[in-house]
């Protein structure tokens, strides 16, 4: 979202333009903080991140709040492995996490298993992956997002060139989604372990996944069907 200053001035307050909206200049920073400028390349001094934190810290969960403090304290070198397993991340918390992940340049492992991530929440997380090329482990298992998010995930994985471990267990998947699984295998050429356990799918889909896995170098392509037959998709 770009911001351009209006040439028109008011005696009482200066007006800025955000897209088609005219707002008081005093509120400009609030809109600036939602733009693409919230990344270390555009914000090397972390000033914008600090403003974002001040604006939204009262809405953050304790874990996300602490991560912001660590990054703002320039402790990013220590943030190599982040585990948020079983932390409930609604869409708002996922968006906060997306913002701060962009500053975790040394991150190698990100675990978000059983975090209740929705399709929208996953979209936010994937946006953060763009800034983490050194990521080698990504666990997104047993969340609430659907196979509809897989296409967006594949785009994000283009930026994680050396990913070695990926876990998408618990996903509900249909045969029409299998080309996206194959696309992930093509993109992540260093992938050594790809887990797709407890899938909500059909036996024929599992068979096709097994055939797909044989065409790639992934050493541990782990596939299994969810055990409860009442949850299976109809053939």
N, C-alpha and C positions, 0 to 999 in steps of 0.2 A: 504494500500500500504506500504510494508516494505522497509526499506532502509538499505543496507549493504555496508560497505566501501570496496573498491577494494584494494587489496594488492599492485597493481601496482601504482607507483608514477611517475610523470613527473616533470622535473626540472622547468618547467614553471607553471604548475598548478596541483593541486591534483585532482584526478578523483574519483567520487562516482558512485555507481551503484544503479539505481532505477528500479527494475524489470530487464528487458533486456537492458535498456538504460544506457549509460554512460554519465554523465554530470559533469561539473565543480563543485567541492565541494562548491564553493561560492554560487551556486544556490540550494544547498541541502535543505535549509529551505523552499524554495518555494514548493518543493514536499512534504516535511514533513508536511506542513500545510494542505495538502489535504488528509492526512491519518486519521486513526481512533484515532490518539493521540489527536485530538481536542475534548477533553471532560474533565470534572473536575477531574476524577479519574487519568488520565494520566498527567493532566496539572493543579495541585492544585494552583500553583502560578499565573496562567493566563498568563504566559509568551508567550506561543504559540498563545493564543487568541489575545494577544496584537500585535504579529507579523503579524497575519492574518489580523487584523484590519488596521495596517499600510500599508499593501500591497494592500488592496482592498477598503479602505475607500472612495477613490475618485469615486468609481463606485456605492456606496450605496445611496439609497434614504434617505431623511432626517429622516424619522421615524426609519428605520433600523439602520442608523448611530447613532441616539440617544440611541437606545436600547443597542448597543455595548458599548457606553460610560457609561451607567448605570451599566452594568455588570462589566466592567473593573474598575469602581469606587466602586465595592463591595457593590452595593445597591440592590443585588438580593433578599434580604428579603422583599423589597418593591414591587418587581415584582410578585405580586400575580395574578393580572388580566391584561391581555394584549388584547387590542381591536384594530384590524387592518381592521375593516370592510370598504369596498369600497376602500381600498388602492390597487393600481394596482401592483401585484406581478408577474413579469415575472419569468422565470425559474432561472435566475441569482439571483434575489432578494430573491426568495424562498430558494435558496441554502445558501445565507448569513444568512437568518433567521434560517435555520436548524442548522447552526453552533452555533449561539448564544443561541438558545433555549436549547441546551444541558447543558448550564451553569445556566439556570433558574430553579434551583432545587425546589424552593418554589411555582412554578406556579400552580394555581388552575383552572384558566379559560383562554381559548385561543379562540378568536373570529376572524375568517377569512372569513366572509361572503362577497360575491361579490368582491373578490380579483383577479378574472380572473386566478385562479390557473389552470394549465394544468395537464395532467397525470404525467408528469415529475416533475412539481412543487409540486404536492401532495406527490410524492415519497420522496422528500427532507423533507417536513414537517413531514411525518410519521417517518422518521429516527430520528427526534428530540424528538418524543414521548417516545422513549426508555429510556430517561433520566428523564422523568417527571412522576413518578408513582403516585404523588398526584393530578394529573389533574382530576377535577370533571366535567368540562364543555368544550365541543369542538363543535364549530360552523363552519362547512365547506359548508354552504348552498350557492346556486346560483353561483357556479364557473364553469369553463370550462372543468374540468376533467370528464371522462366518467366512466361508470360502469366497464371498464377494470381495473380501479385502486382499485376497492373494495377488491379484494383479497389481495393486498398489505396492504390496510388499516386494514383489519382484523388481519393481523400479528402484526401490530403496536399496535392495541388495546389490545393485550395480556399484554402489559406493563402498561396499565392504568387500574389497577384493580378496582378502586373505581369510575369510570366514572358514573355520574348521569344524564348528559344531553348531547345528541348528535343530531346535526341538519345536515341532508344531503338533505335538500329541493332543488328542482330544478334539480334533477338528471334525466338523461335519462336512463331508466332501462327496461330490458326485462325479460321475464319469466325465462330464463336461468340464470339470476342473483339472483333469489330469495333465493337460498340456501345460498348465501353470506350474505344477510340481516338476515336470520335465524342464521347464524354463529355469527354475531355481537351480536344478542340477547343472545346467549349462553355465549359468552365471557364476555359481560358486565352485570354481574348478579345484579349489583347495579343500573342499568339504570332505572331512574324514568320517563324520558321524551325522546322520540325518535321521531323527526320530519322528515317526508318525504312528505312535502307539495309541491304542484305544480309540481308533477312528470310528466315527459314526457314519457308516457307509455300507455298501453291499459286498458280499464275497467276491463277485466278479470284478469290482473295483480294486479290491486287494490284489487279485490275480494280475490285473493289468499294471498295477504299481510295481509288483515284483518283476514283471517283464521289463518295465522301464528302467528299473534300478540296475539291471544286468548290462545296460548300455553305457554305464558311467563308472568312474573310478572310485566312487564313494565306498570305502571299506566296510562301514557299518551303516547300512540302510535298514533301519529297524521298523517293520510294519506289523501292526496287529489290529484286529477288529475288536470293538467294544463287546464285552462279554454278555451284557444284558440284551437278549434278542428282541425285546420290546422296543428298543431304541433304534434298531436297524432300519435303513432305508429299504423300501420294497424293490425287488428286482424289476 
